[in-house]
């Protein structure tokens, strides 16, 4: 879903029609206040935001979205005089900006790229969250065994280090792999790069 926030109805209608012609759902909003009040943003959507509007200006809307934890990519629409403002918004985390008048294909392609990149980031965040939950399910002993596995220590040496039987190490090792969703130690090492280990 593309959300278009612009006080000019012809621009909202033209952009909505443009995205619809490419099979992309879009919704227009006449002001930043209307959009913020509705808070309609679904995960991994995109916001096209006019810089200069009556009431809340685009950058202020952007700051409020950020303060609320909204991560949807924002593309600013700006007139030539507002370019420094848009550049400031980029430094604050906006995805990009386009000067009016803009090329139809350019804005659609830019929005699609923003959505694709954001969806990829969302997927990565979900993966990391899932991995953290799996790791949290390990018992303290399983975590110890996993750390030694990741260091390449053989089962017999793990048993000696932890003062447990080799068979017990094998049981813990099997539980670690099952809980982490890995088929073997190599796959586990790929799942948990060096900087993700503790």
N, CA, C and O of each residue as an XYZ file, in Angstrom:
792
protein
N       0.851     -1.192      0.000
C       0.000      0.000      0.000
C       0.885      1.241      0.000
O       1.809      1.361      0.804
N       0.584      2.167     -0.922
C       1.268      3.455     -0.973
C       0.351      4.498     -0.345
O      -0.825      4.585     -0.698
N       0.878      5.280      0.572
C       0.109      6.382      1.169
C       0.660      7.696      0.630
O       1.854      7.977      0.740
N      -0.227      8.493      0.047
C       0.158      9.759     -0.581
C      -0.389     10.898      0.270
O      -1.604     11.060      0.384
N       0.488     11.678      0.860
C       0.075     12.793      1.716
C       0.437     14.090      1.003
O       1.606     14.469      0.929
N      -0.585     14.761      0.480
C      -0.365     15.989     -0.280
C      -1.652     16.801     -0.211
O      -2.745     16.254     -0.359
N      -1.522     18.104      0.015
C      -2.723     18.930      0.139
C      -3.373     19.228     -1.207
O      -4.492     19.739     -1.249
N      -2.693     18.918     -2.306
C      -3.253     19.171     -3.639
C      -3.964     17.918     -4.146
O      -3.336     16.901     -4.439
N      -5.283     18.019     -4.240
C      -6.086     16.862     -4.659
C      -5.700     16.331     -6.042
O      -5.642     15.115     -6.223
N      -5.430     17.210     -7.034
C      -5.045     16.684     -8.353
C      -3.794     15.799     -8.295
O      -3.702     14.804     -9.014
N      -2.840     16.161     -7.443
C      -1.625     15.346     -7.316
C      -1.946     14.003     -6.668
O      -1.466     12.958     -7.108
N      -2.767     14.044     -5.614
C      -3.156     12.786     -4.956
C      -3.871     11.865     -5.938
O      -3.576     10.672     -6.020
N      -4.818     12.442     -6.683
C      -5.599     11.630     -7.627
C      -4.716     11.081     -8.744
O      -4.845      9.920     -9.132
N      -3.817     11.923     -9.259
C      -2.953     11.501    -10.362
C      -2.024     10.375     -9.910
O      -1.825      9.401    -10.636
N      -1.462     10.509     -8.721
C      -0.556      9.478     -8.219
C      -1.314      8.192     -7.911
O      -0.830      7.100     -8.207
N      -2.489      8.315     -7.324
C      -3.291      7.123     -7.033
C      -3.610      6.373     -8.315
O      -3.521      5.146     -8.367
N      -3.985      7.125     -9.357
C      -4.292      6.506    -10.659
C      -3.039      5.866    -11.253
O      -3.088      4.767    -11.805
N      -1.924      6.571    -11.130
C      -0.659      6.066    -11.667
C      -0.277      4.734    -11.025
O       0.076      3.781    -11.719
N      -0.350      4.676     -9.697
C       0.010      3.429     -9.010
C      -0.997      2.323     -9.327
O      -0.622      1.163     -9.497
N      -2.272      2.690     -9.405
C      -3.303      1.692     -9.727
C      -3.054      1.083    -11.104
O      -3.290     -0.106    -11.317
N      -2.571      1.913    -12.043
C      -2.295      1.413    -13.398
C      -1.154      0.413    -13.402
O      -1.003     -0.361    -14.348
N      -0.343      0.428    -12.335
C       0.747     -0.542    -12.207
C       0.391     -1.657    -11.227
O       1.248     -2.440    -10.818
N      -0.903     -1.715    -10.855
C      -1.360     -2.777     -9.963
C      -0.991     -2.579     -8.512
O      -0.914     -3.549     -7.758
N      -0.759     -1.331     -8.101
C      -0.348     -1.037     -6.725
C      -1.447     -0.235     -6.035
O      -1.869      0.807     -6.537
N      -1.902     -0.714     -4.901
C      -2.951     -0.002     -4.158
C      -2.377      1.266     -3.536
O      -1.276      1.260     -2.987
N      -3.131      2.341     -3.631
C      -2.678      3.620     -3.069
C      -3.854      4.336     -2.418
O      -5.007      4.172     -2.818
N      -3.532      5.135     -1.406
C      -4.561      5.922     -0.722
C      -4.028      7.330     -0.496
O      -2.887      7.509     -0.070
N      -4.867      8.333     -0.785
C      -4.466      9.719     -0.626
C      -4.954     10.316      0.685
O      -5.997      9.934      1.214
N      -4.164     11.273      1.200
C      -4.504     11.980      2.442
C      -4.289     13.463      2.218
O      -3.238     13.858      1.713
N      -5.269     14.310      2.584
C      -5.174     15.742      2.288
C      -4.236     16.516      3.216
O      -3.886     17.661      2.929
N      -3.827     15.896      4.326
C      -2.955     16.606      5.267
C      -2.196     15.607      6.136
O      -2.571     14.443      6.271
N      -1.127     16.109      6.710
C      -0.378     15.275      7.643
C      -1.203     14.930      8.866
O      -1.104     13.828      9.404
N      -2.025     15.889      9.307
C      -2.865     15.648     10.485
C      -3.834     14.501     10.246
O      -4.015     13.647     11.114
N      -4.462     14.476      9.066
C      -5.426     13.412      8.743
C      -4.749     12.048      8.748
O      -5.302     11.064      9.238
N      -3.550     12.011      8.197
C      -2.814     10.748      8.137
C      -2.399     10.283      9.536
O      -2.582      9.119      9.893
N      -1.841     11.201     10.316
C      -1.377     10.837     11.658
C      -2.537     10.395     12.553
O      -2.390      9.492     13.376
N      -3.678     11.036     12.381
C      -4.838     10.675     13.194
C      -5.321      9.264     12.854
O      -5.729      8.512     13.739
N      -5.274      8.911     11.571
C      -5.745      7.587     11.153
C      -4.713      6.495     11.420
O      -5.069      5.345     11.679
N      -3.423      6.864     11.355
C      -2.326      5.898     11.517
C      -2.606      4.599     10.759
O      -2.670      3.533     11.371
N      -2.776      4.674      9.433
C      -3.191      3.493      8.674
C      -2.034      2.636      8.154
O      -2.267      1.662      7.437
N      -0.792      2.981      8.501
C       0.342      2.346      7.845
C       0.492      0.887      8.253
O       0.688      0.576      9.428
N       0.399      0.008      7.283
C       0.650     -1.403      7.539
C       2.148     -1.656      7.425
O       2.858     -0.849      6.826
N       2.644     -2.753      7.985
C       4.085     -3.032      7.870
C       4.527     -3.075      6.416
O       3.841     -3.610      5.545
N       5.699     -2.492      6.185
C       6.336     -2.546      4.867
C       5.521     -1.879      3.769
O       5.485     -2.376      2.643
N       4.856     -0.746      4.077
C       4.232      0.066      3.036
C       5.192      1.201      2.706
O       6.355      1.168      3.108
N       4.716      2.195      1.984
C       5.561      3.323      1.596
C       4.736      4.594      1.697
O       3.539      4.590      1.410
N       5.374      5.676      2.105
C       4.688      6.958      2.266
C       5.313      7.977      1.320
O       6.528      8.176      1.315
N       4.463      8.619      0.520
C       4.910      9.729     -0.325
C       4.391     10.998      0.337
O       3.184     11.171      0.505
N       5.299     11.874      0.706
C       4.969     12.982      1.603
C       5.414     14.315      1.013
O       6.592     14.519      0.719
N       4.456     15.212      0.848
C       4.768     16.554      0.346
C       5.486     17.344      1.431
O       5.127     17.257      2.606
N       6.497     18.111      1.043
C       7.254     18.898      2.020
C       6.427     20.054      2.552
O       6.362     20.274      3.761
N       5.793     20.795      1.648
C       5.119     22.030      2.051
C       3.610     21.858      1.998
O       3.028     21.711      0.923
N       2.980     21.879      3.173
C       1.517     21.757      3.274
C       1.018     22.681      4.368
O       1.765     23.006      5.291
N      -0.242     23.113      4.281
C      -0.820     23.880      5.391
C      -0.845     23.006      6.648
O      -0.925     21.781      6.560
N      -0.777     23.639      7.804
C      -0.761     22.858      9.041
C       0.607     22.219      9.229
O       1.631     22.898      9.157
N       0.622     20.922      9.467
C       1.892     20.226      9.660
C       2.625     20.086      8.330
O       2.081     19.538      7.371
N       3.850     20.577      8.276
C       4.658     20.405      7.071
C       5.197     18.972      7.030
O       5.233     18.271      8.040
N       5.612     18.565      5.833
C       6.099     17.207      5.653
C       7.170     16.773      6.642
O       7.039     15.705      7.240
N       8.233     17.566      6.841
C       9.283     17.153      7.768
C       8.774     16.927      9.200
O       9.261     16.049      9.912
N       7.778     17.743      9.609
C       7.225     17.563     10.952
C       6.421     16.259     11.033
O       6.478     15.550     12.038
N       5.680     15.953      9.976
C       4.948     14.685      9.918
C       5.944     13.530     10.002
O       5.729     12.554     10.721
N       7.035     13.662      9.251
C       8.076     12.632      9.243
C       8.659     12.419     10.635
O       8.837     11.281     11.069
N       8.957     13.509     11.332
C       9.518     13.394     12.679
C       8.538     12.727     13.641
O       8.943     11.950     14.506
N       7.250     13.032     13.489
C       6.249     12.409     14.367
C       6.116     10.916     14.075
O       5.936     10.108     14.987
N       6.206     10.565     12.805
C       6.170      9.145     12.442
C       7.360      8.410     13.042
O       7.222      7.314     13.586
N       8.534      9.032     12.934
C       9.738      8.412     13.495
C       9.623      8.272     15.005
O       9.988      7.240     15.569
N       9.113      9.314     15.658
C       8.974      9.280     17.120
C       8.002      8.194     17.560
O       8.121      7.654     18.660
N       7.026      7.870     16.685
C       6.047      6.825     16.994
C       6.574      5.428     16.648
O       5.887      4.428     16.856
N       7.809      5.371     16.115
C       8.400      4.082     15.785
C       8.024      3.556     14.415
O       8.252      2.384     14.116
N       7.446      4.417     13.570
C       7.043      3.985     12.233
C       8.277      3.840     11.344
O       9.086      4.763     11.239
N       8.417      2.678     10.706
C       9.606      2.400      9.909
C       9.358      2.415      8.405
O      10.284      2.172      7.631
N       8.126      2.695      7.973
C       7.832      2.683      6.538
C       8.719      3.699      5.811
O       8.940      4.796      6.323
N       9.225      3.351      4.631
C      10.060      4.298      3.890
C       9.264      5.520      3.449
O       8.103      5.410      3.055
N       9.900      6.679      3.521
C       9.242      7.941      3.166
C       9.968      8.590      1.996
O      11.185      8.778      2.023
N       9.195      8.928      0.969
C       9.717      9.660     -0.183
C       9.090     11.046     -0.159
O       7.867     11.184     -0.188
N       9.930     12.067     -0.105
C       9.418     13.438     -0.071
C       9.226     13.982     -1.481
O      10.036     13.736     -2.374
N       8.118     14.738     -1.664
C       7.896     15.502     -2.882
C       8.201     16.959     -2.555
O       7.704     17.498     -1.566
N       9.014     17.586     -3.384
C       9.455     18.926     -3.041
C       9.551     19.832     -4.259
O       9.836     19.386     -5.371
N       9.309     21.101     -4.021
C       9.602     22.112     -5.035
C      11.081     22.459     -4.943
O      11.751     22.087     -3.979
N      11.583     23.160     -5.926
C      13.022     23.463     -5.977
C      13.500     24.176     -4.704
O      14.576     23.882     -4.185
N      12.685     25.115     -4.212
C      13.099     25.903     -3.045
C      13.204     25.051     -1.775
O      13.845     25.452     -0.803
N      12.569     23.875     -1.791
C      12.558     23.036     -0.588
C      13.620     21.940     -0.602
O      13.645     21.093      0.292
N      14.499     21.947     -1.606
C      15.506     20.883     -1.710
C      16.377     20.786     -0.447
O      16.610     19.673      0.023
N      16.869     21.898      0.125
C      17.673     21.768      1.352
C      16.900     21.085      2.496
O      17.474     20.331      3.281
N      15.594     21.362      2.573
C      14.763     20.716      3.597
C      14.700     19.215      3.347
O      14.800     18.416      4.279
N      14.531     18.835      2.068
C      14.451     17.421      1.718
C      15.783     16.721      1.989
O      15.802     15.577      2.445
N      16.881     17.396      1.712
C      18.197     16.814      1.985
C      18.353     16.578      3.494
O      18.892     15.559      3.925
N      17.867     17.544      4.283
C      17.894     17.358      5.739
C      17.076     16.155      6.169
O      17.459     15.435      7.091
N      15.939     15.935      5.497
C      15.093     14.781      5.812
C      15.803     13.474      5.463
O      15.665     12.478      6.172
N      16.569     13.482      4.360
C      17.350     12.288      4.002
C      18.345     11.951      5.100
O      18.513     10.788      5.467
N      18.997     12.971      5.615
C      19.969     12.752      6.690
C      19.282     12.222      7.946
O      19.895     11.527      8.757
N      17.992     12.562      8.098
C      17.232     12.098      9.263
C      16.624     10.719      9.041
O      15.984     10.168      9.936
N      16.823     10.155      7.840
C      16.356      8.787      7.622
C      15.303      8.588      6.548
O      14.835      7.466      6.357
N      14.911      9.659      5.830
C      13.960      9.477      4.731
C      14.613      8.651      3.632
O      15.838      8.610      3.518
N      13.784      7.991      2.820
C      14.328      7.123      1.769
C      14.900      7.934      0.609
O      16.007      7.665      0.141
N      14.144      8.923      0.153
C      14.601      9.730     -0.985
C      13.657     10.917     -1.152
O      12.690     11.061     -0.404
N      13.947     11.770     -2.144
C      13.014     12.847     -2.458
C      13.007     13.076     -3.961
O      13.984     12.796     -4.655
N      11.883     13.593     -4.448
C      11.732     13.926     -5.864
C      11.261     15.363     -5.978
O      10.420     15.823     -5.206
N      11.819     16.059     -6.951
C      11.381     17.425     -7.210
C      10.169     17.419     -8.145
O      10.100     16.630     -9.088
N       9.224     18.307     -7.869
C       8.100     18.512     -8.776
C       8.543     19.447     -9.896
O       9.302     20.379     -9.630
N       8.103     19.240    -11.139
C       7.310     18.087    -11.589
C       8.214     16.856    -11.732
O       9.389     16.975    -12.082
N       7.655     15.683    -11.458
C       8.450     14.467    -11.503
C       7.985     13.575    -12.653
O       6.875     13.719    -13.165
N       8.849     12.666    -13.039
C       8.523     11.698    -14.082
C       7.698     10.571    -13.479
O       8.039     10.041    -12.422
N       6.598     10.202    -14.164
C       5.698      9.170    -13.629
C       6.409      7.856    -13.339
O       6.272      7.296    -12.251
N       7.164      7.369    -14.305
C       7.861      6.092    -14.106
C       8.892      6.190    -12.995
O       9.121      5.232    -12.257
N       9.509      7.357    -12.886
C      10.536      7.545    -11.865
C       9.958      7.387    -10.466
O      10.558      6.720     -9.623
N       8.807      7.989    -10.208
C       8.242      7.913     -8.862
C       7.729      6.502     -8.552
O       7.854      6.028     -7.424
N       7.152      5.836     -9.558
C       6.686      4.462     -9.331
C       7.869      3.546     -9.057
O       7.834      2.748     -8.121
N       8.918      3.655     -9.871
C      10.091      2.802     -9.682
C      10.752      3.057     -8.332
O      11.208      2.130     -7.663
N      10.794      4.330     -7.945
C      11.403      4.674     -6.659
C      10.589      4.087     -5.503
O      11.152      3.546     -4.552
N       9.266      4.198     -5.594
C       8.413      3.639     -4.543
C       8.537      2.125     -4.465
O       8.594      1.560     -3.373
N       8.579      1.465     -5.620
C       8.727      0.006     -5.634
C      10.065     -0.416     -5.040
O      10.150     -1.415     -4.326
N      11.112      0.355     -5.343
C      12.432      0.036     -4.769
C      12.415      0.229     -3.246
O      12.985     -0.572     -2.505
N      11.762      1.289     -2.799
C      11.665      1.533     -1.352
C      10.931      0.391     -0.657
O      11.355     -0.079      0.399
N       9.828     -0.051     -1.260
C       9.047     -1.142     -0.664
C       9.855     -2.431     -0.646
O       9.869     -3.143      0.358
N      10.534     -2.737     -1.762
C      11.319     -3.969     -1.842
C      12.429     -3.992     -0.796
O      12.630     -4.997     -0.115
N      13.147     -2.876     -0.675
C      14.232     -2.805      0.309
C      13.691     -2.913      1.728
O      14.288     -3.560      2.589
N      12.543     -2.261      1.957
C      11.982     -2.293      3.299
C      11.438     -3.674      3.641
O      11.574     -4.135      4.774
N      10.821     -4.334      2.664
C      10.331     -5.697      2.902
C      11.489     -6.637      3.220
O      11.368     -7.524      4.065
N      12.610     -6.435      2.534
C      13.800     -7.244      2.794
C      14.305     -7.003      4.216
O      14.684     -7.940      4.919
N      14.305     -5.730      4.628
C      14.739     -5.402      5.992
C      13.772     -5.988      7.027
O      14.197     -6.464      8.079
N      12.471     -5.949      6.721
C      11.467     -6.523      7.628
C      11.675     -8.026      7.769
O      11.597     -8.572      8.869
N      11.942     -8.693      6.643
C      12.167    -10.143      6.667
C      13.405    -10.474      7.488
O      13.408    -11.435      8.258
N      14.461     -9.673      7.323
C      15.688     -9.903      8.087
C      15.434     -9.697      9.578
O      15.943    -10.449     10.409
N      14.643     -8.674      9.913
C      14.327     -8.417     11.326
C      13.523     -9.567     11.922
O      13.756     -9.966     13.063
N      12.566    -10.106     11.143
C      11.787    -11.253     11.622
C      12.680    -12.465     11.840
O      12.522    -13.203     12.813
N      13.635    -12.664     10.909
C      14.562    -13.790     11.031
C      15.408    -13.661     12.295
O      15.580    -14.629     13.036
N      15.936    -12.459     12.537
C      16.767    -12.251     13.731
C      15.957    -12.440     15.017
O      16.453    -12.985     16.003
N      14.716    -11.983     14.988
C      13.853    -12.141     16.158
C      13.578    -13.615     16.424
O      13.614    -14.068     17.568
N      13.301    -14.363     15.346
C      13.048    -15.799     15.474
C      14.290    -16.517     15.991
O      14.198    -17.397     16.846
N      15.448    -16.136     15.466
C      16.699    -16.758     15.889
C      16.970    -16.476     17.369
O      17.415    -17.357     18.106
N      16.696    -15.237     17.796
C      16.888    -14.879     19.204
C      15.958    -15.678     20.106
O      16.349    -16.096     21.196
N      14.712    -15.892     19.644
C      13.749    -16.671     20.430
C      14.202    -18.123     20.534
O      14.084    -18.737     21.594
N      14.717    -18.672     19.441
C      15.219    -20.053     19.469
C      16.384    -20.169     20.446
O      16.468    -21.112     21.233
N      17.275    -19.190     20.375
C      18.445    -19.230     21.258
C      18.042    -19.087     22.718
O      18.628    -19.721     23.596
N      17.045    -18.257     22.974
C      16.569    -18.067     24.350
C      15.962    -19.344     24.923
O      15.867    -19.500     26.141
N      15.551    -20.258     24.040
C      14.948    -21.514     24.510
C      15.992    -22.535     24.962
O      15.648    -23.560     25.550
N      17.274    -22.251     24.686
C      18.336    -23.165     25.107
C      18.536    -23.091     26.621
O      18.449    -22.016     27.214
N      18.800    -24.226     27.231
C      19.148    -24.237     28.653
C      20.572    -23.705     28.794
O      21.310    -23.663     27.810
N      20.975    -23.294     30.010
C      22.356    -22.822     30.197
C      23.395    -23.854     29.740
O      24.411    -23.488     29.148
N      23.149    -25.128     30.010
C      24.098    -26.170     29.592
C      24.133    -26.290     28.062
O      25.201    -26.453     27.471
N      22.956    -26.208     27.428
C      22.915    -26.273     25.965
C      23.648    -25.091     25.340
O      24.308    -25.234     24.311
N      23.529    -23.931     25.963
C      24.260    -22.755     25.473
C      25.765    -22.981     25.582
O      26.514    -22.626     24.672
N      26.211    -23.571     26.695
C      27.639    -23.868     26.865
C      28.122    -24.831     25.780
O      29.166    -24.619     25.163
N      27.346    -25.885     25.561
C      27.707    -26.870     24.538
C      27.740    -26.204     23.165
O      28.653    -26.453     22.378
N      26.748    -25.359     22.873
C      26.708    -24.691     21.577
C      27.931    -23.813     21.358
O      28.507    -23.806     20.270
N      28.332    -23.069     22.395
C      29.500    -22.193     22.262
C      30.748    -23.000     21.923
O      31.552    -22.594     21.084
N      30.900    -24.136     22.577
C      32.061    -24.994     22.307
C      31.960    -25.628     20.912
O      32.964    -25.766     20.213
N      30.736    -26.012     20.515
C      30.524    -26.526     19.154
C      30.957    -25.491     18.118
O      31.651    -25.807     17.151
N      30.532    -24.254     18.342
C      30.841    -23.184     17.400
C      32.337    -22.881     17.343
O      32.836    -22.350     16.351
N      33.036    -23.222     18.406
C      34.493    -23.029     18.436
C      35.230    -24.211     17.809
O      36.458    -24.213     17.719
N      34.460    -25.223     17.375
C      35.067    -26.376     16.715
C      35.619    -27.425     17.658
O      36.431    -28.260     17.260
N      35.178    -27.383     18.910
C      35.672    -28.350     19.903
C      34.933    -29.682     19.721
O      33.702    -29.696     19.699
N      35.664    -30.808     19.589
C      35.012    -32.121     19.443
C      34.242    -32.520     20.697
O      34.503    -32.013     21.787
N      33.280    -33.443     20.526
C      32.434    -33.881     21.638
C      33.226    -34.343     22.850
O      32.893    -33.987     23.981
N      34.282    -35.141     22.627
C      35.039    -35.690     23.761
C      35.694    -34.570     24.563
O      35.715    -34.610     25.794
N      36.226    -33.578     23.866
C      36.846    -32.450     24.576
C      35.790    -31.599     25.293
O      36.033    -31.079     26.383
N      34.615    -31.466     24.663
C      33.523    -30.742     25.335
C      33.177    -31.452     26.643
O      32.984    -30.817     27.680
N      33.102    -32.779     26.572
C      32.802    -33.571     27.774
C      33.843    -33.329     28.856
O      33.497    -33.176     30.027
N      35.110    -33.294     28.475
C      36.184    -33.053     29.452
C      36.089    -31.656     30.042
O      36.242    -31.471     31.249
N      35.833    -30.671     29.182
C      35.761    -29.271     29.647
C      34.605    -29.074     30.614
O      34.743    -28.381     31.622
N      33.460    -29.686     30.304
C      32.259    -29.486     31.127
C      32.083    -30.559     32.205
O      31.139    -30.516     32.994
N      33.013    -31.524     32.220
C      32.980    -32.605     33.220
C      31.664    -33.384     33.160
O      31.018    -33.638     34.177
N      31.290    -33.753     31.925
C      30.097    -34.577     31.719
C      30.463    -35.703     30.748
O      31.519    -35.669     30.116
N      29.594    -36.685     30.640
C      29.851    -37.812     29.749
C      29.718    -37.396     28.286
O      28.950    -36.495     27.949
N      30.491    -38.077     27.414
C      30.418    -37.788     25.977
C      29.004    -38.022     25.453
O      28.523    -37.276     24.600
N      28.348    -39.044     25.957
C      26.971    -39.326     25.536
C      26.049    -38.158     25.899
O      25.143    -37.818     25.139
N      26.282    -37.551     27.056
C      25.477    -36.398     27.479
C      25.716    -35.214     26.545
O      24.789    -34.472     26.219
N      26.962    -35.047     26.120
C      27.284    -33.984     25.159
C      26.516    -34.213     23.868
O      25.973    -33.274     23.285
N      26.474    -35.475     23.419
C      25.766    -35.806     22.176
C      24.284    -35.476     22.281
O      23.673    -34.987     21.330
N      23.707    -35.756     23.472
C      22.291    -35.433     23.688
C      22.082    -33.918     23.625
O      21.172    -33.438     22.949
N      22.939    -33.165     24.340
C      22.829    -31.692     24.328
C      23.029    -31.147     22.915
O      22.325    -30.234     22.484
N      23.994    -31.718     22.206
C      24.273    -31.272     20.844
C      23.038    -31.462     19.955
O      22.686    -30.582     19.169
N      22.391    -32.616     20.090
C      21.178    -32.884     19.313
C      20.067    -31.910     19.645
O      19.343    -31.458     18.758
N      19.930    -31.582     20.927
C      18.892    -30.636     21.344
C      19.187    -29.234     20.821
O      18.282    -28.518     20.393
N      20.462    -28.852     20.858
C      20.857    -27.532     20.344
C      20.491    -27.406     18.868
O      19.892    -26.417     18.447
N      20.860    -28.420     18.094
C      20.575    -28.376     16.652
C      19.073    -28.346     16.389
O      18.604    -27.620     15.512
N      18.317    -29.144     17.156
C      16.859    -29.191     16.968
C      16.219    -27.851     17.320
O      15.384    -27.344     16.572
N      16.606    -27.282     18.448
C      16.009    -26.010     18.876
C      16.387    -24.856     17.947
O      15.578    -23.965     17.688
N      17.621    -24.884     17.451
C      18.074    -23.801     16.582
C      17.638    -24.000     15.129
O      17.768    -23.092     14.308
N      17.119    -25.197     14.814
C      16.665    -25.457     13.451
C      17.802    -25.641     12.470
O      17.682    -25.294     11.295
N      18.927    -26.198     12.961
C      20.090    -26.444     12.111
C      20.294    -27.946     11.940
O      20.019    -28.726     12.852
N      20.778    -28.342     10.765
C      20.988    -29.771     10.507
C      22.321    -30.257     11.051
O      22.474    -31.435     11.373
N      23.286    -29.346     11.152
C      24.610    -29.737     11.636
C      25.343    -28.504     12.169
O      24.825    -27.388     12.131
N      26.563    -28.734     12.668
C      27.334    -27.639     13.250
C      27.711    -26.565     12.254
O      27.801    -25.389     12.607
N      27.933    -26.960     11.006
C      28.301    -25.975      9.980
C      27.128    -25.029      9.721
O      27.304    -23.813      9.636
N      25.927    -25.607      9.596
C      24.744    -24.768      9.369
C      24.501    -23.857     10.562
O      24.088    -22.709     10.399
N      24.758    -24.372     11.770
C      24.604    -23.567     12.983
C      25.576    -22.394     12.977
O      25.216    -21.278     13.352
N      26.819    -22.653     12.547
C      27.833    -21.594     12.498
C      27.454    -20.517     11.492
O      27.730    -19.338     11.709
N      26.817    -20.920     10.383
C      26.368    -19.945      9.381
C      25.234    -19.096      9.955
O      25.164    -17.892      9.709
N      24.338    -19.742     10.732
C      23.215    -19.016     11.338
C      23.685    -17.997     12.361
O      23.081    -16.935     12.518
N      24.778    -18.330     13.064
C      25.278    -17.465     14.119
C      26.687    -16.999     13.784
O      27.660    -17.595     14.246
N      26.811    -15.930     12.977
C      28.143    -15.426     12.667
C      28.865    -14.982     13.922
O      28.249    -14.806     14.973
N      30.162    -14.802     13.811
C      31.022    -14.526     14.970
C      30.497    -13.387     15.833
O      30.505    -13.480     17.061
N      30.037    -12.307     15.190
C      29.597    -11.139     15.970
C      28.263    -11.348     16.665
O      27.854    -10.522     17.481
N      27.561    -12.468     16.346
C      26.278    -12.747     16.996
C      26.427    -13.723     18.159
O      25.447    -14.069     18.819
N      27.646    -14.158     18.401
C      27.881    -15.118     19.489
C      28.255    -14.363     20.753
O      28.737    -13.231     20.718
N      28.015    -15.029     21.862
C      28.395    -14.366     23.127
C      29.204    -15.306     23.987
O      29.616    -14.936     25.087
